[in-house]
Amino acid sequence: VIAYRVSVSQITIFSLYLLASGAFTASRLPRFDARARALFMVACILAATGVVLHGQALFDLIHPQRNFDLSIGNAIAMIGLELAIIGLFAAVEPTLRGISGGLIFLAALTALLIGPSGGASPDVVLAWQVRAHIVVALLSYGLLTVGTIVALYALAQERRLRAAKLSPINQLFAPLETTERLLFGVAGAGFIGLTLTIVSGSSFVNDLVEQHLAHKLGFSVLAWVVFGILLVGRHFKGWRGKRAVRLYLGGFAVLCIAYFGNRFILEEVFQRSWS
């Protein structure tokens, strides 16, 4: 049995994010119209404070003078930090505050995963090039994770429109065209980041089998192809709606297998290093 303790810092970050998520969501509901501006300001302060504390909690894990301790939990927490930052900035647009609430809520959950893995060796210090590659990869995954949340919002929104469901909950959704533009904007940025990740990562590969990277590279390239097809289809064929959303979600699922699936099997099952 693995003992797991949640620190006071983690509880604080979780609480700040949770309150910020609730405030952003409430600011979009008609019953809180009179307090929408105040709720928005409170949410921004809470979220920004959570981001600062979240960043500080992760800093020691990627400190240049120490070992790069990025277990699966810490990697997810780092992506969560990116979700919170993007959610905070997206909230500047009133119609996106519902999505912002969702992003920050997910960031709250990831904060509970922050902590030393216990498996990092102080004698092994990764070169800055490798650290930079890992950070770029995580930033790319974070962007594409945001796109996944947006895609799920788009699916839910389209179903509600088709069913002609009218309720205050509709206020949590941005106009469908806005949601789709955001989705493809994030997909484009994530695709560029994924391209840089694959190119930079290939320079560290000497033996795919020996370094346990064959499956990771294969699934990463497959995800890259899926996202590339999506963006080409959008540009030349105007793809949108369910086809685009499902293709996006498929690409993201493949990417999750490439990174987290590979790491889980190596670290938890075989007790081997991902690198």
SULCOR-V341457 format. One record per residue. N is the residue number from 1. PHI is phi as a letter, one per 40 degrees, with the letter a starting at -180 (NA if undefined). D_CENTER is the distance of its C-alpha to the mean C-alpha in Angstrom with 1 decimal. Layout:
BEGIN
n = [N;N]
phi = [PHI;PHI]
d_center = [D_CENTER;D_CENTER]
END
This chain:
BEGIN
n = [1;2;3;4;5;6;7;8;9;10;11;12;13;14;15;16;17;18;19;20;21;22;23;24;25;26;27;28;29;30;31;32;33;34;35;36;37;38;39;40;41;42;43;44;45;46;47;48;49;50;51;52;53;54;55;56;57;58;59;60;61;62;63;64;65;66;67;68;69;70;71;72;73;74;75;76;77;78;79;80;81;82;83;84;85;86;87;88;89;90;91;92;93;94;95;96;97;98;99;100;101;102;103;104;105;106;107;108;109;110;111;112;113;114;115;116;117;118;119;120;121;122;123;124;125;126;127;128;129;130;131;132;133;134;135;136;137;138;139;140;141;142;143;144;145;146;147;148;149;150;151;152;153;154;155;156;157;158;159;160;161;162;163;164;165;166;167;168;169;170;171;172;173;174;175;176;177;178;179;180;181;182;183;184;185;186;187;188;189;190;191;192;193;194;195;196;197;198;199;200;201;202;203;204;205;206;207;208;209;210;211;212;213;214;215;216;217;218;219;220;221;222;223;224;225;226;227;228;229;230;231;232;233;234;235;236;237;238;239;240;241;242;243;244;245;246;247;248;249;250;251;252;253;254;255;256;257;258;259;260;261;262;263;264;265;266;267;268;269;270;271;272;273;274;275]
phi = [NA;c;c;b;b;b;c;c;d;c;c;c;c;d;c;c;c;c;c;c;c;c;c;c;c;c;c;c;c;d;c;b;d;c;b;d;c;c;c;c;c;c;c;c;c;c;c;c;c;c;c;c;c;c;c;c;c;c;d;c;c;b;c;c;c;b;c;c;c;b;c;d;c;c;c;c;c;c;c;c;c;c;c;c;c;c;c;c;c;c;c;c;c;d;c;c;c;c;c;d;d;c;c;c;c;c;c;c;c;c;c;c;c;c;i;c;c;g;b;c;c;c;c;b;b;c;c;c;c;c;c;c;c;c;c;c;c;c;c;c;c;c;c;c;c;d;d;c;c;c;c;c;c;c;c;c;c;c;c;c;c;c;c;f;c;b;a;d;c;d;c;c;b;c;d;d;c;c;c;c;c;c;d;c;c;c;c;c;c;c;c;c;c;c;c;c;c;c;c;c;c;c;c;c;c;b;a;d;c;c;c;f;b;c;c;c;c;c;c;c;c;c;c;d;c;c;c;c;c;d;c;c;c;c;c;c;b;g;d;a;g;c;d;c;c;c;c;c;c;c;c;c;c;c;c;c;c;c;c;c;c;c;c;c;c;c;c;c;c;c;f;b;c;c;b]
d_center = [28.8;26.0;26.3;23.2;23.6;21.4;22.5;23.7;21.0;18.2;20.1;20.5;16.9;16.2;19.2;18.4;15.0;16.7;19.6;17.6;15.8;19.3;20.9;18.7;19.3;22.9;23.4;23.0;25.5;29.1;30.7;29.1;30.0;32.4;29.9;26.9;27.2;27.7;24.8;22.6;24.0;23.6;19.9;19.3;21.3;19.6;16.0;17.2;19.1;16.1;14.1;17.3;17.9;14.4;14.8;18.4;17.5;15.4;18.0;20.5;18.3;18.0;21.4;23.4;26.5;25.0;23.5;19.8;18.8;15.4;15.9;13.4;13.0;12.6;10.1;7.8;9.0;8.4;4.6;5.7;8.1;6.3;5.2;8.9;10.3;9.3;10.5;13.5;14.5;14.1;16.4;19.2;19.7;21.3;20.4;16.6;17.0;16.6;13.1;12.4;13.9;11.6;8.3;10.4;11.7;8.7;8.3;12.0;11.8;9.8;12.5;15.1;14.1;15.0;18.3;20.5;20.4;24.2;24.1;23.7;27.1;28.3;30.5;27.7;26.2;23.9;25.0;23.1;22.5;20.7;18.6;17.8;16.9;14.5;12.8;12.7;11.2;8.3;7.9;8.3;5.9;3.2;5.7;6.4;3.8;5.2;8.3;8.4;8.7;11.1;12.9;13.6;14.9;17.0;18.4;19.4;20.8;22.8;24.3;25.3;27.0;28.8;30.0;31.1;29.6;30.3;29.1;27.6;24.2;24.2;23.8;20.1;19.5;19.8;22.4;21.4;22.1;19.8;16.9;17.8;18.1;14.7;13.3;15.4;14.8;11.1;12.3;14.9;13.0;10.6;13.9;15.6;13.1;13.4;17.1;17.4;15.7;18.2;21.1;20.6;20.0;23.2;25.3;24.7;25.8;29.4;29.6;26.9;28.6;29.5;26.1;24.5;22.3;24.0;21.8;18.6;20.0;21.4;18.3;16.3;19.2;19.4;15.8;16.8;19.9;18.4;16.1;19.3;21.5;19.3;19.5;23.2;24.0;22.5;24.6;27.8;27.9;25.9;23.8;22.1;21.9;21.5;22.1;19.2;16.7;17.9;17.8;14.2;13.3;15.7;14.3;10.8;12.8;14.8;12.1;11.0;14.7;15.1;13.0;12.7;15.9;17.8;17.0;17.8;21.1;22.1;21.4;22.2;24.8;26.5;25.8;25.3;23.1;20.4;22.2]
END
